[in-house]
Amino acid sequence: MSYPTVTISLNTHRTHPENLQDEIVLKNLIKHAEERILTEISEREVSEILTKLATIENKVDIKYLQDSFKILQISFNLILFSLNLYSLKIQ
């Protein structure tokens, strides 16, 4: 069986109070991803993936994210990263 690849992308806010909404948006995106997975694959087959997705909120301090937050769930590997868009230099 091949496992789903999950990608979640969230544009975040650098400052308070705007960044307070980022936590809610992240929670909603994770919930949507979980629901989408369960419409296509049985819960028994993807229970480990769902467990890892459920832990993201505890692993991330939303206050310290820069401009964008990305989540990649590839097979059983969970990759989280924050992007600082001002550090990108396009020539």
Phi, psi and omega in degrees: 000138174263139183268153181291151171257127182248131175234126176236129180236130184226121171282127185247170180250141182281331191239160176273140009267357182301325183288352177296328180287340182298322180297318179292316179298317178300314180301317180293321178294320178295316179298318179297318178297316179299315180297320180295318178300315184290341176284341185250335185223146181293149181299324180299322182286334185240020184301322180293321177296315179297322178297316179294319177299322181293339182273351186302315183302328179279342183268345188242130172263101188301336181294336186256009177284153182269254186259334185207146179232131182237142176233128174237125175243103181246114186055242180255010179263131179248122182239125179241135174207151180248140181247139173254102187292337179289342180277351179281131180241114182257126182258000000 
